[in-house]
């Protein structure tokens, strides 16, 4: 009943070749996803000839992979893959001693920060998370980040391939190497549904891969520079802190305390500067929603695809095929976002340095290590760049730190922290280029705004006076035009 070979290894290879036609190097991730959903490909491709029910079960599982979930990102695929990647290098449960040590470090960090900034503690709980717990808590934020681009990409791909194969005809889109299963094939799906589901699954895998990789790199919940939690909290991931400390000359306890100070400083900023979270998320969303996909370029890349050539199809469905182009407006938004991220990192770096310097002998080299680490980025940041076209890196964090250091030296902690009092006070690229001129520029801006406010007040006052009713005769309604002098009646 099947053209599959009898040898179990050959059967496994047939399944792998079929999936490789679409997912290429991510085939192992797809197989892992199938297994996470309760399907064991090796068992299904076992030593006996598969019966129709078994093969239909395999087909149903593959269809579930393509059609499960709603929205532009297959959240189930993203979640399952992120969990797999998070534990790929080990993710042992935290011991009670590890959790207590991390929580105590966060408590000490709050005391040190009280002496360095007037911004109060975030008020949230201090937590120690495993990598898997970090994924569970932050994955929704990453899915939201890429959703606008994922939706545009899936729609564009469905439009182009739908035009090529025609409505209701998926015969040209059979998976290369896929045997004909009883009960039909993936080609029986509606073309637009198939392509959107495929795009959703691919984006789900990429989000899962990136979030899972980040879970092995981050030290807490805030060190990527964008708020990822909906409720106030300070978090450490002791496994990652330990891995980072193992390559340094500094003792683990000192490294953990320094990471705790940075985490607590981030949390204070995000909680007590109420407009900052919305400002950062709005910039990310504005950038993502403004991305346009060149349908002509996309069509040119998929026009001559040989559906029997796995590499041709894989290349056509890769993230690079979507041809994301930044407009001038996009570039301006990106510059604002990078500047905002640099300001967050610069402030945290300066405040953490001030708070930890009296207590940690290695605070200066630790600060430099973090700077270099953030500047270099990592594979997960590169993945998100391919997903949404931007890198969540504070490119000018050193310049931002220099600005905050200047404000601290000339005006004390109050002047440094006053930058966050209002969005209009947020420094721009000119201020990063010339920190000493920041105060003069903001003073001039305030004077200009005061002149505008005064002009508006005068206009409003004159308008109010002109609308005041005159003396009205007894029994006459003020403001009516009956008998009004000069009305020509």
GICORZI-V945754 format. One record per residue. RES is the residue in one small letter. SS is DSSP state (a for helix, b for strand, c for the rest). OMEGA is omega as a letter, one per 40 degrees, with the letter a starting at -180 (none if undefined). D_CENTER is the distance of its C-alpha to the mean C-alpha in Angstrom with 1 decimal. Layout:
# GICORZI-V945754
RES | SS | OMEGA | D_CENTER
RES | SS | OMEGA | D_CENTER
This chain:
# GICORZI-V945754
x | c | a | 47.3
x | c | i | 44.6
x | c | a | 44.5
x | c | i | 42.5
x | c | a | 44.4
x | c | a | 45.9
x | c | a | 44.5
x | a | i | 41.5
x | a | i | 39.8
x | a | i | 40.4
x | a | i | 38.9
x | a | i | 35.7
x | a | i | 35.7
x | a | i | 36.2
x | a | a | 33.2
x | a | i | 31.1
x | a | a | 32.4
x | a | a | 31.6
x | a | a | 28.0
x | a | i | 27.8
x | a | a | 28.7
x | a | a | 25.4
x | a | i | 23.0
x | a | a | 24.7
x | a | i | 23.4
x | a | a | 21.1
x | a | i | 24.4
x | a | i | 24.5
x | a | i | 21.1
x | a | i | 22.7
x | a | i | 25.8
x | a | i | 24.0
x | a | i | 22.3
x | a | a | 25.8
x | a | a | 27.2
x | a | i | 24.6
x | c | i | 25.9
x | c | a | 29.4
x | c | i | 30.6
x | c | a | 32.3
x | a | a | 32.8
x | a | i | 35.4
x | a | i | 37.4
x | a | i | 37.3
x | c | a | 38.4
x | c | a | 41.1
x | c | i | 44.6
x | c | a | 46.2
x | c | a | 46.0
x | c | i | 43.2
x | c | a | 44.6
x | a | a | 43.3
x | a | i | 41.6
x | a | a | 39.7
x | a | i | 38.5
x | a | i | 37.6
x | a | i | 35.5
x | a | i | 33.7
x | a | i | 33.3
x | a | a | 32.0
x | a | i | 29.3
x | a | i | 28.1
x | a | i | 28.2
x | a | i | 26.1
x | a | a | 23.5
x | a | a | 23.4
x | a | a | 23.9
x | c | i | 22.3
x | c | i | 19.6
x | c | i | 19.0
x | c | a | 16.5
x | c | i | 14.7
x | c | i | 12.9
x | c | a | 15.5
x | a | a | 14.2
x | a | i | 17.2
x | a | a | 16.8
x | a | a | 13.2
x | a | a | 14.5
x | a | a | 17.7
x | a | i | 16.6
x | a | i | 14.0
x | a | i | 17.0
x | a | a | 19.3
x | a | a | 17.3
x | a | a | 17.0
x | c | a | 20.8
x | c | i | 21.8
x | c | a | 22.9
x | c | i | 24.2
x | c | a | 22.8
x | c | i | 26.0
x | c | a | 26.1
x | c | i | 26.4
x | c | i | 30.0
x | a | i | 31.3
x | a | i | 32.1
x | a | a | 28.6
x | a | i | 27.1
x | a | i | 29.8
x | a | i | 29.4
x | a | a | 25.7
x | a | i | 26.4
x | a | i | 29.4
x | a | i | 27.4
x | a | i | 25.0
x | a | i | 28.2
x | a | a | 29.8
x | a | a | 26.8
x | a | i | 27.2
x | a | i | 30.8
x | a | a | 30.3
x | a | i | 27.8
x | a | i | 30.3
x | c | a | 32.5
x | c | a | 29.9
x | c | i | 28.3
x | c | i | 29.5
x | c | a | 26.1
x | c | i | 26.8
x | c | a | 25.1
x | c | i | 22.1
x | c | i | 24.5
x | c | i | 22.3
x | b | i | 23.4
x | b | a | 23.2
x | b | i | 21.9
x | b | a | 21.9
x | c | i | 19.6
x | c | i | 20.0
x | a | i | 17.2
x | a | i | 17.5
x | a | i | 17.3
x | a | i | 14.0
x | a | a | 12.6
x | a | a | 14.3
x | a | a | 13.1
x | a | a | 9.4
x | a | i | 8.8
x | a | i | 9.2
x | a | i | 6.2
x | a | i | 4.1
x | a | i | 7.0
x | a | a | 7.1
x | a | a | 4.3
x | a | a | 6.5
x | a | a | 9.6
x | a | i | 11.4
x | a | i | 11.6
x | a | i | 12.5
x | a | i | 15.1
x | a | a | 16.6
x | a | a | 16.9
x | a | i | 18.5
x | a | a | 20.9
x | a | a | 21.9
x | a | i | 22.7
x | a | a | 24.6
x | a | a | 26.5
x | a | a | 27.6
x | a | i | 28.6
x | a | i | 30.1
x | a | a | 32.3
x | a | a | 33.4
x | a | a | 34.4
x | c | a | 35.5
x | c | i | 34.8
x | c | a | 35.7
x | c | i | 36.5
x | c | a | 34.2
x | a | i | 37.1
x | a | a | 35.6
x | a | i | 32.3
x | c | i | 33.8
x | c | a | 31.8
x | c | i | 33.7
x | c | a | 35.9
x | c | i | 35.2
x | c | i | 38.5
x | c | a | 39.8
x | c | i | 39.3
x | c | i | 41.6
x | c | i | 40.3
x | c | a | 38.4
x | c | i | 35.3
x | a | i | 31.8
x | a | i | 33.5
x | a | a | 34.8
x | c | i | 31.5
x | c | a | 31.1
x | a | a | 29.7
x | a | i | 27.1
x | a | a | 26.0
x | a | a | 26.1
x | a | i | 23.9
x | a | i | 21.3
x | a | i | 21.3
x | a | i | 21.2
x | a | i | 18.2
x | a | i | 16.5
x | a | a | 17.6
x | a | i | 16.5
x | a | i | 12.9
x | a | i | 13.1
x | a | a | 14.5
x | a | i | 12.1
x | a | i | 9.1
x | a | i | 11.7
x | a | a | 12.8
x | a | a | 9.7
x | a | i | 9.0
x | a | i | 12.8
x | a | i | 13.2
x | a | a | 10.9
x | a | i | 13.1
x | c | a | 16.1
x | c | a | 15.0
x | c | i | 13.8
x | c | a | 16.6
x | c | a | 15.3
x | c | a | 12.6
x | c | a | 12.0
x | c | i | 12.5
x | c | i | 9.1
x | c | i | 10.1
x | c | i | 7.7
x | c | a | 9.3
x | c | a | 8.2
x | c | i | 11.8
x | c | a | 13.9
x | c | i | 17.1
x | c | i | 18.3
x | b | i | 18.7
x | b | a | 19.0
x | b | i | 18.2
x | b | i | 19.3
x | c | a | 19.0
x | a | i | 22.6
x | a | a | 22.5
x | a | i | 20.1
x | a | i | 22.0
x | a | a | 25.1
x | a | i | 24.1
x | a | a | 23.1
x | a | a | 26.4
x | c | i | 28.5
x | c | a | 28.2
x | c | i | 29.2
x | c | a | 32.6
x | c | i | 31.3
x | c | a | 32.1
x | a | a | 29.5
x | a | i | 30.3
x | a | i | 29.8
x | a | a | 26.4
x | a | i | 25.2
x | a | i | 26.6
x | a | i | 24.9
x | a | i | 21.4
x | a | i | 22.4
x | a | i | 23.3
x | a | a | 20.0
x | a | a | 18.1
x | a | i | 20.7
x | a | i | 20.5
x | a | a | 16.8
x | a | i | 17.5
x | a | a | 20.5
x | a | a | 18.8
x | a | a | 16.0
x | a | a | 18.8
x | a | i | 21.7
x | c | a | 20.2
x | a | a | 19.7
x | a | a | 18.4
x | a | i | 15.8
x | a | a | 13.0
x | a | a | 13.8
x | a | a | 14.1
x | a | a | 10.7
x | a | i | 9.1
x | a | i | 12.0
x | a | i | 11.5
x | a | a | 8.0
x | a | i | 9.7
x | a | i | 12.9
x | a | a | 11.8
x | a | a | 10.3
x | a | i | 13.4
x | c | a | 15.7
x | c | i | 15.3
x | b | a | 18.6
x | b | a | 19.8
x | c | a | 23.3
x | a | i | 25.2
x | a | i | 28.2
x | a | i | 26.5
x | a | a | 24.9
x | a | i | 28.3
x | a | a | 30.0
x | a | a | 28.0
x | a | a | 28.7
x | c | a | 32.2
x | c | i | 34.1
x | c | i | 32.2
x | c | a | 34.7
x | c | i | 33.5
x | c | a | 35.7
x | c | a | 33.9
x | a | a | 31.0
x | a | i | 29.7
x | a | a | 30.0
x | a | i | 28.0
x | a | i | 25.3
x | a | a | 24.9
x | a | a | 24.9
x | c | i | 22.0
x | c | a | 19.8
x | a | a | 16.5
x | a | a | 18.6
x | a | a | 21.0
x | a | i | 18.9
x | c | a | 19.9
x | b | a | 17.1
x | b | i | 18.9
x | c | i | 18.0
x | c | i | 20.5
x | a | i | 22.0
x | a | i | 20.1
x | a | a | 16.8
x | a | i | 17.9
x | a | i | 18.9
x | a | i | 15.6
x | a | i | 13.9
x | a | i | 16.7
x | a | i | 16.2
x | a | i | 12.5
x | a | i | 13.6
x | a | i | 16.6
x | a | i | 14.9
x | a | i | 12.8
x | a | i | 16.1
x | a | i | 18.0
x | a | a | 16.0
x | a | a | 16.5
x | a | i | 20.0
x | a | a | 21.1
x | a | a | 19.9
x | a | a | 21.6
x | a | a | 24.8
x | a | i | 25.0
x | a | i | 24.4
x | a | i | 27.0
x | a | a | 29.5
x | a | a | 29.1
x | a | a | 29.4
x | c | a | 31.9
x | c | a | 35.0
x | c | a | 34.1
x | c | a | 32.4
x | c | a | 34.5
x | c | a | 31.7
x | a | a | 29.2
x | a | i | 29.6
x | a | i | 29.0
x | a | i | 26.0
x | a | a | 24.5
x | a | i | 25.1
x | a | i | 23.6
x | a | i | 20.3
x | a | a | 20.4
x | a | i | 21.1
x | a | i | 18.5
x | a | a | 15.7
x | a | a | 17.4
x | a | a | 17.8
x | c | a | 14.3
x | c | a | 14.3
x | a | i | 14.1
x | a | i | 10.6
x | a | i | 9.4
x | a | i | 11.9
x | a | i | 10.7
x | a | i | 7.3
x | a | i | 9.8
x | a | a | 12.0
x | a | a | 9.7
x | a | i | 8.7
x | c | i | 11.2
x | c | i | 9.6
x | c | i | 9.5
x | c | a | 7.9
x | c | i | 11.6
x | c | a | 14.2
x | c | a | 16.8
x | c | a | 19.5
x | a | i | 19.1
x | a | i | 22.8
x | a | i | 24.0
x | a | i | 22.1
x | a | i | 23.7
x | a | i | 27.0
x | a | a | 26.8
x | a | i | 26.3
x | a | i | 29.1
x | a | a | 31.3
x | a | i | 30.8
x | a | a | 31.5
x | a | a | 34.6
x | a | a | 36.0
x | a | i | 35.1
x | a | a | 34.1
x | a | a | 31.1
x | a | i | 31.6
x | a | i | 31.1
x | a | a | 28.0
x | a | a | 26.3
x | a | i | 27.7
x | a | a | 25.1
x | a | a | 22.8
x | a | a | 25.5
x | c | i | 24.5
x | a | a | 21.9
x | a | i | 25.0
x | a | a | 25.6
x | c | a | 22.2
x | c | i | 23.3
x | c | a | 22.7
x | a | i | 23.2
x | a | i | 26.9
x | a | i | 26.8
x | a | i | 24.9
x | a | a | 27.7
x | c | a | 30.4
x | a | a | 29.8
x | a | a | 33.4
x | a | a | 33.4
x | a | a | 30.5
x | a | a | 33.0
x | a | a | 35.4
x | a | i | 32.8
x | a | i | 31.5
x | a | i | 35.2
x | a | i | 36.0
x | a | i | 33.0
x | a | i | 34.3
x | a | i | 37.9
x | a | i | 36.8
x | a | i | 35.0
x | a | i | 38.1
x | a | i | 40.3
x | a | i | 38.2
x | a | i | 38.4
x | a | i | 42.1
x | a | i | 42.7
x | a | i | 40.9
x | a | i | 42.9
x | a | i | 46.1
x | a | a | 45.4
x | a | i | 44.6
x | a | i | 47.8
x | a | i | 49.9
x | a | i | 48.5
x | a | a | 49.3
x | a | a | 52.8
x | a | a | 53.6
x | c | a | 52.7
x | c | a | 55.1
x | c | i | 58.1
x | c | i | 61.5
x | c | a | 64.7
x | c | i | 65.4
x | c | i | 68.9
x | c | i | 69.7
x | c | a | 68.5
x | c | a | 66.2
x | c | i | 62.5
x | c | i | 60.6
x | c | i | 58.4
x | c | a | 60.4
x | c | i | 62.0
x | c | i | 65.3
x | c | a | 68.0
x | c | a | 65.6
x | c | i | 67.5
x | c | a | 66.8
x | c | i | 65.3
x | c | a | 68.2
x | c | none | 69.3
